[in-house]
Amino acid sequence: MKIVFAGAPEFAVKPLKKLIESGYDVVGVITQADKPQGRKGILTPTPVKTTALSYGLPVLQPEKIRDAVDEVRALGGELLITCAYGQILTQAVLDCFPGGVWNIHAGLLPKYRGASPIQSCILAGEEITGVSIMKTELGLDCGDVLCVERTAIGETETYGELSERLSTIGAELLIKALVLLESGNYELTPQGTENIGVVRKIQKEAAKLDFRLTAKELVDLVRAMNPAPVAYTALDGNILNVWRAERVVLTQAEQAEYAAAKIGEVLTETPKRGLLVKCGDGAVKLTEVQPAGGKRMSGGDFLNGRKARKGQVFTC
């Protein structure tokens, strides 16, 4: 079975490696065009391209895959595996592969269709997520599901940490899926018409901390934005990135002491107590922060450096 693999980011690297190292005949890789990165705008290949070249595989990088059907067909693949490729496939592209097009999706379907299933499930406070392998059809993540692997989300797990773990799960699940496809002994499960959700790409604006939210909602937002685009707030007009936060249980005495505090107000100036901020249902602790242009540090060190004082109010 000749396989073409399409993907771009780091999330897709483990599935590609697993496919190659398991002995499958990968005849080509499709990925996004090289893009300028960093302040100097250095043209940089995708992680998938770098991996493919390290194995000596041919790489195709169409600006728009719908305009490169002949090149895609010329790769000679019977089956296409996609993983975070980032382009919509047309019927003409789907028709290039008699064995079908199969997508590794980092979320449970149909609730988390779309571009940001990992971040969105953390934002929603979900305790369970997973990887789904589905048959690609015209439309957004709407195809029948071949197999699913579910996993619990760690209470403090960030977007980056969960993404890495789901990538590993996806790589293992891909091999199970291919065994099923090769055997011909499988059933596809339609997604149905209930509980359908579409999650869009997360924009920087969504990473802004609104301290009117509960402590849990704020912690989940911080987790979902780590490592990108990174949660942020502002103090005296200066942006402060927030990498980690945790919920705080206030004592009765503290509840009485902070009752009159404003939303977003710094509640303590004691570094050992940490950077406590008034929020919608009490207080949240900002445990790892980064001033604009500065280094990451603990909330206690931020206080110790007198970069925040009790009574100041975070705003955005």
C-alpha positions as CSV (number, residue, x, y, z in Angstrom):
1,M,0.0,0.0,0.0
2,K,1.6,3.2,-1.2
3,I,0.9,6.1,1.2
4,V,1.2,9.9,0.9
5,F,1.3,11.9,4.2
6,A,0.1,15.5,4.5
7,G,0.9,17.7,7.5
8,A,2.8,20.7,8.7
9,P,3.4,21.4,12.4
10,E,5.3,19.6,15.1
11,F,2.1,17.7,16.1
12,A,2.2,15.8,12.8
13,V,5.9,14.7,13.1
14,K,5.4,11.7,15.4
15,P,2.7,10.2,13.2
16,L,4.9,10.6,10.1
17,K,7.9,9.0,11.9
18,K,5.8,6.2,13.2
19,L,4.5,5.5,9.7
20,I,7.9,5.4,8.2
21,E,9.6,3.4,11.0
22,S,6.8,0.8,11.0
23,G,7.8,-0.1,7.5
24,Y,4.9,1.4,5.5
25,D,5.7,2.5,1.9
26,V,5.5,6.4,2.2
27,V,5.9,7.6,-1.4
28,G,5.7,11.3,-0.7
29,V,4.9,14.1,1.8
30,I,2.8,17.2,1.2
31,T,3.3,20.2,3.5
32,Q,2.9,23.9,3.6
33,A,5.3,26.3,1.8
34,D,8.4,27.5,3.7
35,K,7.6,30.7,5.6
36,P,9.7,33.6,7.0
37,Q,10.3,33.2,10.8
38,G,11.7,35.5,13.5
39,R,12.8,39.1,13.3
40,K,15.1,38.5,10.4
41,G,12.4,36.7,8.4
42,I,14.5,33.6,7.7
43,L,12.7,31.3,5.3
44,T,11.9,28.2,7.5
45,P,10.5,24.8,6.5
46,T,7.7,23.1,8.4
47,P,8.7,20.5,11.0
48,V,7.1,17.9,8.7
49,K,9.2,18.9,5.7
50,T,12.4,18.7,7.8
51,T,11.4,15.2,9.0
52,A,10.5,14.0,5.5
53,L,13.8,15.2,4.0
54,S,15.7,13.5,6.8
55,Y,14.3,10.2,5.6
56,G,14.9,11.0,1.9
57,L,11.3,11.4,1.0
58,P,10.0,13.6,-1.9
59,V,8.2,16.7,-0.6
60,L,5.5,18.6,-2.4
61,Q,4.7,22.2,-1.1
62,P,1.8,23.7,-3.1
63,E,0.6,27.1,-2.1
64,K,-2.9,25.8,-2.8
65,I,-3.3,22.1,-3.1
66,R,-6.5,22.5,-5.2
67,D,-4.2,23.9,-7.9
68,A,-1.8,21.0,-7.7
69,V,-3.9,18.0,-8.4
70,D,-1.7,16.7,-11.2
71,E,1.4,16.9,-8.9
72,V,-0.5,15.2,-6.1
73,R,-1.6,12.4,-8.4
74,A,1.9,12.0,-9.7
75,L,3.2,10.9,-6.3
76,G,1.5,7.6,-6.9
77,G,-0.2,7.2,-3.6
78,E,-3.1,4.8,-3.0
79,L,-4.0,6.3,0.3
80,L,-3.5,9.8,1.9
81,I,-3.0,10.4,5.6
82,T,-3.6,14.0,6.7
83,C,-2.6,15.4,10.1
84,A,-2.9,19.1,10.8
85,Y,-2.2,19.9,7.2
86,G,-4.1,23.2,7.2
87,Q,-5.7,23.2,3.8
88,I,-9.2,22.2,2.6
89,L,-9.1,19.3,0.2
90,T,-11.3,19.5,-2.9
91,Q,-13.1,16.5,-4.5
92,A,-10.4,16.4,-7.2
93,V,-7.7,15.9,-4.5
94,L,-9.8,13.2,-2.7
95,D,-10.3,11.4,-6.0
96,C,-6.5,11.0,-6.4
97,F,-6.5,8.3,-3.7
98,P,-8.5,5.1,-4.4
99,G,-7.9,3.9,-0.8
100,G,-9.4,7.0,0.6
101,V,-8.1,10.0,2.6
102,W,-7.9,9.6,6.4
103,N,-7.4,12.3,8.9
104,I,-5.8,12.2,12.3
105,H,-7.9,14.7,14.3
106,A,-6.8,15.8,17.8
107,G,-10.2,15.9,19.4
108,L,-13.5,14.1,19.9
109,L,-16.1,14.3,17.2
110,P,-18.4,15.9,16.3
111,K,-18.2,18.3,19.3
112,Y,-14.7,19.5,18.4
113,R,-14.5,19.9,14.7
114,G,-12.3,22.6,13.4
115,A,-8.9,24.2,13.9
116,S,-8.4,24.3,17.7
117,P,-9.7,21.2,19.3
118,I,-6.9,20.9,21.9
119,Q,-7.1,24.5,23.1
120,S,-10.9,24.6,22.9
121,C,-11.4,21.5,25.1
122,I,-9.1,22.9,27.8
123,L,-11.0,26.3,27.6
124,A,-14.3,24.4,28.0
125,G,-13.0,22.7,31.2
126,E,-13.2,19.2,29.6
127,E,-11.8,16.3,31.6
128,I,-11.6,13.9,28.6
129,T,-10.3,14.4,25.1
130,G,-8.8,12.1,22.5
131,V,-7.7,11.4,18.9
132,S,-10.1,10.5,16.2
133,I,-9.2,9.0,12.8
134,M,-11.9,9.7,10.3
135,K,-12.5,9.3,6.5
136,T,-12.2,12.7,4.9
137,E,-15.1,14.0,3.0
138,L,-16.0,17.4,1.6
139,G,-16.9,19.6,4.5
140,L,-15.2,20.4,7.8
141,D,-14.2,17.3,9.8
142,C,-17.6,15.7,9.0
143,G,-16.5,12.3,7.8
144,D,-17.3,8.9,9.3
145,V,-15.0,7.8,12.2
146,L,-12.8,4.7,11.8
147,C,-11.4,4.6,15.4
148,V,-11.0,6.8,18.5
149,E,-8.6,6.8,21.5
150,R,-9.7,8.7,24.6
151,T,-7.5,10.1,27.3
152,A,-8.0,12.1,30.5
153,I,-6.7,15.6,30.6
154,G,-4.4,16.4,33.5
155,E,-5.6,19.0,35.9
156,T,-2.6,21.3,35.2
157,E,-1.8,20.1,31.7
158,T,-1.1,22.9,29.2
159,Y,-2.0,23.1,25.5
160,G,1.6,22.3,24.7
161,E,1.9,19.3,27.0
162,L,-1.4,17.9,25.9
163,S,-0.6,18.4,22.2
164,E,2.6,16.5,22.6
165,R,0.8,13.6,24.3
166,L,-2.0,13.5,21.8
167,S,0.6,13.4,19.0
168,T,2.0,10.3,20.5
169,I,-1.5,8.8,20.9
170,G,-2.3,9.7,17.3
171,A,0.9,8.0,16.0
172,E,0.0,4.8,17.7
173,L,-3.7,5.0,16.7
174,L,-2.6,5.5,13.0
175,I,-0.9,2.2,12.9
176,K,-4.0,0.5,14.4
177,A,-6.1,2.2,11.8
178,L,-3.9,1.0,8.9
179,V,-4.1,-2.5,10.2
180,L,-7.9,-2.3,10.1
181,L,-7.9,-0.8,6.6
182,E,-5.5,-3.5,5.3
183,S,-7.6,-6.2,6.8
184,G,-10.8,-4.8,5.3
185,N,-12.5,-5.9,8.6
186,Y,-13.8,-2.6,9.9
187,E,-16.9,-0.5,10.4
188,L,-17.2,3.3,10.0
189,T,-19.2,5.2,12.6
190,P,-21.2,8.2,11.3
191,Q,-20.8,11.3,13.5
192,G,-24.5,11.9,13.6
193,T,-26.3,15.3,13.8
194,E,-26.3,16.1,17.5
195,N,-23.7,17.8,19.7
196,I,-21.9,19.3,16.7
197,G,-19.4,22.0,17.4
198,V,-16.9,24.0,15.3
199,V,-13.9,25.5,17.0
200,R,-12.0,28.3,15.1
201,K,-8.4,29.2,15.2
202,I,-7.5,30.9,18.5
203,Q,-6.6,34.5,18.0
204,K,-4.3,36.6,20.3
205,E,-7.3,38.6,21.6
206,A,-8.8,35.4,23.1
207,A,-5.7,35.2,25.4
208,K,-6.6,38.3,27.3
209,L,-7.3,37.7,31.0
210,D,-10.7,38.9,32.2
211,F,-10.6,38.7,36.0
212,R,-14.3,38.8,36.2
213,L,-14.1,35.1,35.3
214,T,-13.8,32.4,38.0
215,A,-10.5,31.2,39.2
216,K,-11.0,27.9,37.4
217,E,-11.9,29.6,34.1
218,L,-8.8,31.8,34.4
219,V,-6.5,28.9,35.1
220,D,-8.0,26.9,32.1
221,L,-7.5,29.9,29.9
222,V,-3.9,30.2,30.9
223,R,-3.3,26.5,30.3
224,A,-5.0,26.7,26.9
225,M,-2.8,29.6,25.8
226,N,0.5,28.0,26.8
227,P,2.8,28.0,24.8
228,A,0.9,30.1,22.3
229,P,-0.4,32.7,22.0
230,V,0.2,33.1,25.8
231,A,-2.3,34.6,28.2
232,Y,-1.7,38.2,29.1
233,T,-2.9,41.1,31.2
234,A,-1.6,44.6,31.9
235,L,-0.4,46.6,34.9
236,D,0.1,50.4,34.6
237,G,-0.1,50.0,30.9
238,N,2.6,47.4,30.7
239,I,1.8,44.0,29.2
240,L,2.4,41.0,31.5
241,N,2.4,37.5,30.0
242,V,1.0,34.8,32.2
243,W,2.4,31.3,31.7
244,R,0.9,29.5,34.6
245,A,-1.8,30.1,37.3
246,E,-3.6,28.2,40.0
247,R,-6.8,28.3,41.9
248,V,-6.6,29.6,45.5
249,V,-8.8,28.7,48.4
250,L,-9.1,31.7,50.7
251,T,-9.5,31.4,54.4
252,Q,-12.5,33.1,56.0
253,A,-10.2,35.8,57.3
254,E,-8.9,36.4,53.8
255,Q,-12.4,36.5,52.3
256,A,-13.3,39.2,54.8
257,E,-10.1,41.1,54.2
258,Y,-10.5,41.0,50.4
259,A,-14.2,41.5,50.2
260,A,-14.0,45.2,49.2
261,A,-11.1,44.6,46.7
262,K,-11.7,45.5,43.1
263,I,-11.7,42.8,40.3
264,G,-8.1,42.4,39.1
265,E,-6.6,44.0,42.2
266,V,-3.3,42.6,43.6
267,L,-4.2,41.3,47.0
268,T,-0.9,40.8,48.7
269,E,2.7,42.1,48.7
270,T,4.2,39.1,50.4
271,P,6.3,37.1,47.9
272,K,5.9,33.9,49.8
273,R,2.1,34.2,49.5
274,G,2.5,34.7,45.8
275,L,0.9,37.0,43.2
276,L,-2.8,36.8,44.3
277,V,-5.3,38.7,42.2
278,K,-9.0,39.2,42.9
279,C,-11.3,37.4,40.4
280,G,-14.9,36.6,39.9
281,D,-15.2,34.0,42.7
282,G,-12.4,34.9,45.0
283,A,-8.7,34.9,44.0
284,V,-6.4,33.4,41.5
285,K,-2.6,33.0,41.8
286,L,-0.4,33.9,38.9
287,T,2.5,31.5,39.5
288,E,4.7,32.1,36.4
289,V,4.7,35.5,34.6
290,Q,6.8,37.4,32.1
291,P,7.1,41.2,31.8
292,A,7.2,42.5,28.2
293,G,10.8,42.1,27.0
294,G,11.8,40.3,30.2
295,K,12.4,36.8,31.4
296,R,9.9,34.4,32.8
297,M,9.7,34.4,36.6
298,S,7.6,33.2,39.5
299,G,4.8,35.5,40.7
300,G,6.6,35.8,44.0
301,D,9.8,37.1,42.3
302,F,7.6,39.5,40.3
303,L,6.3,40.9,43.7
304,N,9.8,40.8,45.3
305,G,11.1,43.0,42.5
306,R,8.4,45.6,43.3
307,K,7.0,45.2,39.8
308,A,3.6,44.9,41.4
309,R,2.2,46.3,44.7
310,K,-0.8,45.5,46.8
311,G,-3.8,47.5,45.6
312,Q,-2.7,47.9,42.0
313,V,-5.3,46.7,39.5
314,F,-4.6,44.5,36.4
315,T,-6.4,45.7,33.3
316,C,-6.5,45.0,29.6
